[in-house]
Amino acid sequence: MSTKKKKTNHKRSAAVLQQDLLQFLLSNTKKQFTARQLIGILKIENNKDSVTHALQQLEALGAVTEGKEGKYGAVAHPFTHSAPSGESNQETTHMKKKIKSSTAPPTKAKGIRDRSELKRNVSSRKVIEGTVDMTRSGSAYILNETLSSDVYVSQRSLGGALHGDTVSVIVYPQRMRRGVQEARKPEGEVLKVIKRATEFFIGTLRKSKKYAILMPDNANMLVDILVPLDQCADAKDGEKVVVRIIDWQEGQNKSPIGKVTQSLGTAGGTDFEMKKILISQGFELTHSDEALAEAAAIPEQISPLEIERRRDFREVLTVTIDPLDAKDFDDALSYRLLENGNTEIGVHIADVTHFLKPDTPLDREAYKRSTSVYLVDRALPMLPEKLSNNLCSLVPHQDRLTFSAVFEWDASGKMVKKWFGKTVIHSDQRLTYEEAQTILDKQPAERLVALSNFGELEHALLAMQKQAAEMRKEREKNGALGFETEEIRFRLDDSGNPVDAYVKDRKEAHLLIEDFMLLANKEVAFYMDQLGQSVKEVPFVYRIHDQPDMDRVAELSRFAHEMGYQLKSDTPKQLAFALNKLTKAARTDDRLKLLEPLAIRTMAKAVYSTENIGHYGLAFTHYSHFTSPIRRYSDVLAHRILEANLNGRIDRVDKAKLEERCKHISNQERKAADAERESVKYMQTLLISKHLGEVFEGRISGMIDKGMFVQLAHTHAEGLVDFRYLPDIFTLDESKLRAQSRRGGMVYKVGDQLKVRIIAADPARRQIEMELATEEE
C-alpha cells in the first residue's frame, strides 16, 4: 500500500519572521520593498497579511518605516533631533539590541511545544498567583506565601511581566534524577499579568520623524516604550520624562505604548533623584484633576447640624504634639478631671471619612495611593493639600471634626470605661516634641510659661506622662519588643542638599504620644473583635505581626555568639525578653547595635489582614491602625467600619473584598518604605561624596565574597571595602561573619571597629567605595 508523503510546513513563526525581515532590510538600507517583494526574495511561505503585520510591528518599534505604495525600509539612523555627534549611532545600536531581544523566539520548556499548547495544558498543571521579584539578569522569582519555595521564571518566560507585578504562573513538574526529585527551585512560566505594580516610568525620550521612544532608567524594564508624537506634550528629544503606559500591548514582539505626563528636564540633582524614586515605586507626583476638583468643592465651614450630632469636647483642654516641620496634625489629646475623681483622656483623630466619601474619584485615588510617602526632603501626601493640611488637620484655635477614643481611669490607675464615637474639638495649643519635652523636664521655655493656661497644660502633660509610663511598663512585662532603631535625619541647605546627618533623638514626649496611639489602636481592634464573638464575625482591618522564623532566629543566635553575646531564643516569648535585654546592652556596647537590625530581619513583616492573629512585636492580642487616616488608607477603612458598628448597630462588609484591600494597602506600604530608604541612601551617599579622601571611623556591618561592608559611625552610611585592595587574599568562613587572610593570619569580624578612607561615592547608584586606613590616620 502506498503512503502519501506529508507536506512539510516551512512557514516562519512571527518572531523568526520579524527577525529575518529586519536582518534583510538592515543589509539593504538604501532600498524599500513591498510585502510581496520580500516574500519572493526571501522565499517566505507565510501569506502577505502575515508579512505585512510583521512589518507593521517592526515599524511600531521604530526599526522600519513605511514609504510610498506600501514599501518598507530600515531606519538606519532613527534619532536625528539634536543628537550630539556619535550619539545617534549609539542609539541605533541600542535600538537594534532591543528589537533583537523583543523578537527573539521564546525558549521552549521541556515537554511544551509552544505557548498555545501550554495554555491548553493548564488544567493538568499547577497554576499559582504571586509577585514578581526580578533579578538583575532579567529572570525572576515568583513569590507566593503558600509555597515553601519561590518559583524561578526565565526572562523569556516572563510574558512581559515586570518587577512587583502580580501574575499567574504555571509551574513545571520538578525534574527527577534516578527516581529522586532534584533539590532545586521549581520553575515556571507566566500565563497572565493580573495586576501591574506601576504604570509610570522615568527615562530618556528620543524622537524620530514618526515616533518617540522612551528608554527607561529602570533596569527591570527590559523593553523601550513607544510614545506617539502627539502624546509627547512639550517634551524635547533627549530630555528626562515621566511616561504613563496607556496600552501594555501584552504578547510576544509588542512594545507598550505610553504618553508623557511630565518633563523633568536633564538628569541629575536632588530634585530629579527624589522624583525618580517616587515614580520608580509607582507613586504619582501630583493628584488627578478629578480628585483636586472634588476636594476644592468641599465646604470649609462646619454646619451647626453636624456639630449638634457629635459629642462636644471644645471646652476640654486639648493639645497636639508633633514634629517642628509637621503640616498635617492628625491626632490630639484631651485631659480633664471628672466630678467622680476619675481621670479622662481622649485620643482625638482627624475625621477624614466625613470628607472622604466611598467610591468617589478622591476616595479611589486615596485607596490607590494608600499612604503618604515621606522622603528626606519632601512628603507626597495621600490626600490633596486642602484636606491633609487644612480641613482635616487639627490646627490650634479652630473647631475640628474628629473620631475619638475616650478612656477613663480611677484613682488607682485602673481603666474603668472606654467610649468610641464622632466628636468636635478645639485644640488649645500646638506643641512641638521639643517644647513638650521641656515641660516634662520641668524646664519650660519662657514662651510657654507666659501662656494663660500654662498651669493647666503642665498638669495635664505630667499626668498623661505618668499614665503612659504605666502602659509602657505593662507592655514590657507582657513581652513587647523595645527596639529603638536609629532614624537618620539630615540638615539640608537652601538647595535641598545635605550638609550634615544626625540620629533622631526619641524622648519622653515622643513616647507619650506613641503610648496613647497604641492604646487607641489596641482598644478599637478589641472592640471590633469582641463584637463578632457572640453571633457572627464582623470583618475588620487588623494590623498583624506573626511570630519570628525560628530558623532565622537560630542563625541570629549563632551570630550573637560569634560576637561574644549569648542570646536565649528557645521560644518566641523567650526571644522577646532576650531581644529587650540586647537592646539595653547595646546602649553601652556599640558593637551590639549591629545585632538589632539583624534581629529585625528575623521577624515577619507587619501587614494588614482581616484574620486577627495578634501582634507579636507589641505583645497585643488585638491591634489595628486607627490613628492616622490623613496618611494611611487602612485607618480610613477602620473608621468607616467602626462607625457602622457603634451604638448597637451591626454592619458586616464583604470579608473577601476587604482582604484584597488589605493586601493592596500592605503592598503600597512596602513601596513607601522602600522609597524612604532609597532617599536616605541617596542623601547619605551625596553627603559622603563631599568627603572623598577623608578618613572616618566605622564598624564592619556585613560581608560578601567580594569584600566587607563598613557602616560609618556618624552618618550610618554604608560602603564596601573590596578585598582586592587588601595586601593579602581573604576568604570568608561559612557563617560569612569572619574573613581570614590566606598567609598572614589576619582576621576581620562583623562588628570590628576600624578606620576607612572614602575613595569613591556615586549618589545615583547609592554606592560608596572605601579602603582601609592606618590607625595613625
N, C-alpha and C positions, 0 to 999 in steps of 0.2 A: 504494500500500500504506500502510495507516495504521500509525502508530508509537504505542506505549504510552508515555505520559509517565512518566518515572522519579519515584518519590515522594521528596521531599526529607526528609532526616532532621534534625529540629530538636532532637534530644537534646543536652543540655549535657554538656560534659566534667566530670569530677569536680572539677577546680579551679574552673571557672566556676560550677558548681552550688553549691559551698560559698560562694563569694563572693556570689552572688545571694541565697542563703538568709540569710546573715549580714546583708547590707545591709537586707533586708526586716525581719528581726527587730529590728535595732537602731532602725529607724524606728517600731517598734510595741512598745516595751519593756514596756508595761503589759498586754500580751496574750500568750497562748500558743496554739500551733496544732499540730494533728496533721500527719503527713506528707501524708495525703490532702488536708487543707485547703490546705496550701501548694502542692500540685500544681495544685489548681483555681484558686487566687488568682493564682499566678504563671504559669499556663498552661505548666507543665512537662511535657514529653513523656517524661521518664525515669520508670521504674516506681517503685512505692512503696518497694521494697527499696533502690534506689539513693539515694533521698531520705533514707530512714531512716539509711542508712550515713553519708551526708554530715553529717547532724545529729549522729550519734554522734561523728564525727571532730571536729566543732566543740566538742562537749561535752568531749572529751578535752583540747582546747586551753584549756578554761576560758572559752570565749566564749559558750556557751549552756548552759542547764540543762534537764533533763527533769523535768516536773511529773507530775501525775496523768493517768491514761488516755492515756499516750503523747504528751502535749503538750509542745512545746518553746518556750522563750522566751529572749530575750537576757539575758545577765548584764550589767546596766548598770553596777553597782559591785561587781566581783567581790572586791575586797580590803577586808575590813571589820574585821579584827582589829587593834586598837591602832594604826591608821594615823593620823598627825597630820593635822590639818585641811588640806585641799587636796592631800594626798599621794595619796589614793585616786583622784582624777580623773586625776592624772598617771600612775598605774599603769594605769588603764583605757585611757588613750590609748596607753600603751606596748604594752599587750596587743593593741589594735586594729591597731597598726602591725605587730606580729609576725605576727598572723593574716593580714593583708593580704599580707605578704611570703611567708608559707608557702603561701597558697592561690593566689597569682598563677600563671597558666599559664606554662609554660616557653617560653623563646624557641625558635623552630624554626630550626634551621640550614638554610642554603640546600641544597635537594636532599633534605632529610629531612622527611617529613610528620609523624611522631610517633616516640616512643621505641621502640615496638614494631617499627616499620619499621627504625629504626636498628639494633636488635639483629638483625633478620633479615639486614641487610646487612654484619654484622661480618666474615663470611668474605671479603668482597671488599674490605675496607678494612684499613688498618694499625692494629694494636692493640699498645699498649706498656704496660709497667708502670713506675711511677715514684712519686716522693714529692711530695706537695702542698706548695708554697711559697706560702702565701696572702698577698695584699696587703691593705692597709688598706681598700681599696674593696670587698673581698669576693670579687673574682675571684682567680685563682691561676695559677701556672705549675707545670707538672709537670716535675720534674727527672728526667732519665734519662741515665745515663752513656754510653749507646751513641749518643745523638743529638747532632748538632752544635749544636742549638738547643733551648731549652725549649719546651714546648707550652702555649700560652695556653688557659685554660678560663674562661669567664664564670661569674659567680656562679650563674646559673640552670642551668648545665650541670654543676655540681659533684656533683649527686646526693647531697647530704648529707655529702660528704667535708669533712674539716677539716684545718687546718694540720698537717703532719707525717705524715698518713695515707699508707699505701701503696695505690695504686689502679691499676686497669686503665683505659686511656683509648683511645677510638677517635679516630684523627687524621684530620681532614678533608683532602681534597686541596687543596693550595695554589692560590689563585686565579691565573688567567692574565690578563695585560693586554697586548693587542697581540702575543699569541703568546709573551710572556715571563713567566716565573713572578715574582710580586711578591716583593720583598725584605722580607719581614716574617715574624715568628714564626709557625710553624704553629699552627692552632687545633684544638681537640678537645672531647670530652665524656666525662665519667666514666661508665664502664659499671658498675663494681663497686668497692666498698671492700674491699680484700684484707686489710688489717691496720690497726687503729686505733692512732694514736700514743699516745693516752691515753684512759682511761675515767673519769677523775676531773676534776671541775670545781669551782671555788670561785665563789660568787655569793651573792646576797641571796635568802632564802627568803620568799615571800609566800604566805600561806594564804587560801583561800576556804572556803566551807562544805563543799565536797565534794572539793576538790583543793588541792594546793600547787604552786606554780610556782617553779623556780629561775631567776633572772635572772643568767646567767653574767657574771662580770667579764671573762672572756676575750673580747677583741674579735673573735677569729676564730671564736667560737661564735655563729652567726647566728640560732639559734632558742633559745627557752626550753626548759627541761627539765621535763616533767611529773613530779611526785612524789606518789604516793598518800599519803593522810594516815597510813596505817598504816606507811609507810616513812620517816616524818619523825623517828623516835626522839623525843627530848625537845626538839628544836629549836623555837624560838619564831618567830612571824611577825616579819620584819624583820631576823633575825639573819644573819650571815655563816656559811655552812656549806660543808662538802665533800660533794659528791654523786657517787656512782658510778653510771654508766649500767648498767642491768640489761637493757634492751631498746632497741636503737637504732631499731627500727621504720623501717627504711630504706625509702624510697619517697616519692613526692610527697605533700604535705599531711599528713605524720605528724611528731609530735614524739617525741623519745626519752624514755624513762621511766627514772627513777633513784631511788636511795634515799640518805638522809642517812647518811654514815659518821662524821661528826664535826662538832660545832658549834664555831665559832671565836669566837662572841660578836660584839661590834661591831667594825667595821673600824678599822684604824689601829694604829700601833705597830710596833716592830721585829719582835716575835714573829709577829704576823699576816703581815707582809710576807714574812718568811723562809718561813713555811709556804706562803704563796701562790706563791712562786717554785718551791718543790719540787713542789707539786700541779700547777702550770701546765706543768711539764716532764714530768709523768706519773709522778712518784715517790710511792709510798705512804708516809705518815708513820710508820706502825708495821708491824711484821711480823705476818703472819697467825697466828691461834691455832694452826693446824696446824703451822706452822714452829716456833713457840715451844715447843709441846708436844714436838716431835721433839728440839729442842735440849736441853730440860730432861731428857729421858730418857737423854742420852749420859753414860756414866760418867766421872767426873773422874779416876779412878785409872788409871795406865798398867799394863797387865798385864806381868809378868815375861817371858811368852812373846813379847810384842810387842817388848820391848827386846832379847831374845835374837836376833831375826831381823834386827836393824839393826846398822850399823857404829857403834861407840860412840866418841863424842867428848867424853864427860863429863869426862875428865881433861885435855883440851886447853884452854888458855887461850882463852876465848870472851867477846866483848863485843858489846853492842848500842849503837848511836849513833843517837839520834832527837831530834826537837824536844822542848822542855821540856814542852809540853802533850800529848804523844802518849800514847794509851791502848792502842793496839794495836802491838806490836813484831813485825813480820813478817819481819825479817831480822837476822842476826848474822854476825860474822866471827870465825874462829878462826885462831890463828897458832902455829906451832911449827917449831923447827929439827930436821931429821931426822938420823939417825945417819950418813947418807952425805954430810952437809954441805949438802944442799939445803934450801930453804925451802918449807913447805907452808902455803897459805892456803885456808881453807874458807869458802865462801859458803853459809850455812845459812838455809833458808827454811821458814817455818811449814808443817807438813804438813796443810793443810786437808783434802785428799782422804781422809785417814784417818778423819775425822769426817763428811765430806760425801759421802754415798753417792749414786750416779747415780739420777736419776728418783724421788727421794723428794720429799715436799712441801717440805722445806728446800732441796733442790737445785733444784727447779723455781722456787722463789721467788728464789733467788740468781741463777739464769740470767735470770729476768725483769728483775730489777734490773740485773744485770751489772756494777755498780760501786757503790762508796761515793760519796757526794756530800759535798763539803766546801764549806760556805758560810763566811762571815766569822766567824759566832758559834757554829756548830754543825756536827756531822757526822752524816749519815744513813748508817749502816753497811749494807753489802750483807748481812752475816750478823748474826744476833742476838748480843747482848752476851756471852752465855755462851761463844760461840766466839771472837768478834773480840777481846774484852778479857780472856778467861780461858784456855780450853783451848788455843787456837791462838797466843796471844800469848807471845812468847819473853821472859817476865819473868825477872829475875835470881834466882839461887839456887833454881831449880826445874828438874827434869828436863822436857824438852820434846821432842816428836817433830818431826823436820824432814826436808826433802828437800834434799839438798846437792849442790853442785858444788864439787869439791875440786881445787886446782891446785898443781903442784909446779914450782919454778924452780931452776935450777942457780946456781952462784956468779956466772956471767956475766949472769944475768938472763933466760936463755932458758927458756921453758916446755918442760918435758920430759915432763909427764904430766898427765892430767886424768881425773877419775872422777865419775860421777853415781850417786846412789842414796839410799835411805832411811837416816836416821841418828837418833841421840838425842844431845842436847846438854845442857849445864848452864851457863847464862850466869853468868860470874863477876862481871860488872859492867855496870850500865846507866849510860851516859854521855849527857848532852845534847850537842848540837853545840858549845855554848859551852864546856863542860868539856873536850871532846876537843880543841878548838882551843887551850886554854891549855897542854895537854900538848905539842901540836905546836909551839907557840911557845916551849916550854921555860920557861913561866911558870905552872906548875900551881898550882891553889888548894890551900890547906893541907889541906882535907878529903881531897883526892886523894893528896897526899904521905903522909898518915897511913895509907893502905891498906897492908895487909900485902904485897900483890903489886904495889905501885906500880912497882918497878923493872922487873919482867917486862912490865907493862902499857905502860909508857913505851917500852920497846924494841920491842914489837910494833907500836904505833901509828906510830912513826917509820919502821920497816922497811916497813910497809904503805903509808905515805905515799910513800916512795921508789919502790915498785913501781907505785903508782897514777900517779905523775907520769910514769913511763916509758911507761905505756899511753896516757896522755893525749897525750903528745908524738907517739907513733906515729899516733894518730888524726888529729891536726892535720896531720901530714905527708901523710896519705892524702886530706886534703881535707874532714875533718869540720867542720861548721859550729860556730862558737863563740858563737852567740847567747846572751846572758845577759839575757833580757827582765826588766825590773824588776818585781818582785812586790810589790804594795801590801799592807801589813798594817795593822791598826787596834788601838789601845788602847781598850778598852771600859770603861764604868763598871759599877757593880753591876746596873744595869737593862738592860745589853746595848747601850747607846747609845754611839756613837763619841765619843771626846774628843780623839783625835789619830790621824794617819796617818803611816806611815813606809815606806821601801823595805827589804824583807828583804835582809839582808847575806849574801852567799854567800862562805864562806871555804874554806880547805883541807879542813876536816873534812867539809863538805858534799860537796866534790868527791871526797874519798877514798871515801866510801860510794857515790857515784854511779858512780865508775870501776869498782868491783868488781861492782856490779849490772849494768852494761853488759857486763862480761866474761862473767858467768854467762849472761845473755840471749843473747849472741852465740854462745857455745860450745854451748849447748843447741840452738839453731837449726841450727848447722853439723852437729852430731852427727846430728840427725834428717834433714837433707837428704842427708848422705852415706850414711845407712843405706839409702836408697832408690835410690842411684845404680847399684848393681851389678845388681839384677834388676828391681824394680818400685817405683814411688814409694810412700812411706809418708806419707799425708796428715798435715799438721801445721798448727798455728796460727802463722803468721808475722806479725810486725809490719813492715809495708812502708811505704816513703815514696818516691813516684815523683819523677822529675826535675821541675824547675820548668817552668812555662809560659813559653817564651822570648819570647812576645809581651808578656806582663806584665813580664818582665824588661827588655825594651826600654823600656817606659814608665817603669820604675823608674830606668833609666839616664838617661833624659831628665830625670826629676825630680831626680836627684842632680846632674846638670849645671846645672840651674837654681839649685841651692844652692851651686854652685861646687865640686862634688866629682866627680871622674872615676871611674866605676865600669866596669871592664873586664868584659864579660859575653858574649863571643862563644860560649863553650861552657859547659855546666853545670859542668864541673870548674873552668874558669877563674873562673866566677861564685863558686864556693865559696871559693876563695882570696881573691877580691876582697871578699866579704862579711866574711870574717875580718879583713881589713885595715881594713874600715869599722868593725867593732866596736872595734878598738883605737883608731882615730881618734876615735870617739865618746866615749872616756873623757876626752879633753881638749877636746872641742868639743861642747857640749850640743846645738847645732843638729842635729848629725848623728844624735843619738839618735832623732829623728823618722823617720829612714830605716829603722831596724831593724824596727819593726812593719810598715812598708810592704813591706820585703823579705820578711817572713814571709808576707804576703798573696800574694806571687808563687808561694809554694810549694804543692805539693799537700798535702792533709791526710794525716797518717799514719793508717793503718787496719789492721785485721786481715784476713788473707786466707790461703787455702790455696795461693795462687800466689806463690811467692817471687821477687820482683823486686829484692830488696835494700832498703837504707835509705839514701837519698841524704844526708839530713841528718847521719847518723853515719858515712857513708862505709863502711858494712858491707855485704858481700855476703849475709850471713845475720844475721837478728835476730828475736828473739821476745820475749815477756813471760813470765817465769818467776818473778820475784822478789817479787810482791805478791799472792798468792792470797787474802789476807784481804779485800782491797778490789777485786780485779779477777777476774771470772769467766774471762777469757781465760787467766789463769795457772792456774786450776783445770783447764781443758781441757788445757793444756800439761803439767801434772803427770801427769794420767791417761794421756795418750798416751805420754809419755816413760817412765813406769813400765812400761807394757805392752810397751815395746820395748828393755828392758835385758837384759843377761846372755844375749845371743844369741837372744832372742825377737823375732819379727816379728808385729805386730798392726796391720792396716790398717782404720781406721774408714771409713765412707761419706763420700767427699770432698764430694759434693753437699750432704749434710746438714750437714757441718762448715762448709762455705762459708756456708750460711744462718745458722748460729750466729755466724760471724764478722761478717756484715752486721748482725745484731741487736746484737751487743756494740759494734760501731763506732758504731751509731746511738745507743745508750744513753750511750756515752762523750761524744758530741757534746752530748747533752742535759745531762749533768752539767756539762760545761764551760760551757754557756750559763747554767746555774743559778748557777754560781760567779761568772761575770762579772756577772750581774744583781745578786747580793748585794753585790759590790764597788761597783757603780754606785749602788746604794741607799745604802750606808753613806757613800760619797763625797758624795752629794747631801745626805744628812741632816746630815753634818758641816758642809758649806758653808752650810746653811740657818741655822746659828747665827751666821753672819758676814755677814748682809745689810748692805750699805752699806760694807763694808770693801774695801780695795784690796789686790790681790795681783799678783805677777809671774807671767807665763806666756809661752808661745810659741804662735804660730799653728800648729795641727796639721792643719787641713784647711779647705776652702772649699766652699760650695754657693751657688747663686744668691741665697739669702736672706741669707746672712751668712758669717761666718768662725768656726770653732771654735778655742777657745783652751784649751790644757791648762795647768793651774796647776802651778807648779814643785814645791810641797811635797806636795800630796795627789794630784797627777796627775788630779784631777777635770777634766772637760771641759765647757765651756759654750759657748753661742752668743752672739756679738756681732752683732746684727741690723743690716744696712746701713741700715735705715730711720732709725736713731738717729744716724747719722753726718751731718755738716754738708753733705755733697755726695752725688751719685748715683754709686755704684760699680758697675762691671761686671767680670765675670770674663773672663780670656782662655781660649782653647780648652783649655789644659792644666789649668785650674782650680787653678793653683798661685799665681796672682797676681791681685789686684783693683786696678783703677786708677780714680781719680775722674774724672768727666767734665770738670770745669772746672779744678780746682786742680792736677792732675798728681800728686796724692798716690798712692803705691803701697804696697800691703801684700803680702807674700810669705809663703808657708808657711815656717816656721822663724824668722820675725821674732820678736824678744822685745819685749814691751810690758807695760803695766800695765792692769789691768781692775778695775772695781768690780762687786761682786755685787749685782744688783738683784732677783733672784727665784730661788727654788730649790724645786722640787716633788719630794720624795723618791719619792712614789707613782708618778710618771711618769718618774722618773730624768732630770729636765730642769733645767738651770741657765741662767739668763739673765744676761748681763753687758753692761757698757758700757765704752767706753774711758775711762781716767782720764788725767789730765795727768801729765807726767813729774815735776812738783813734788810730787804727792801721795804 
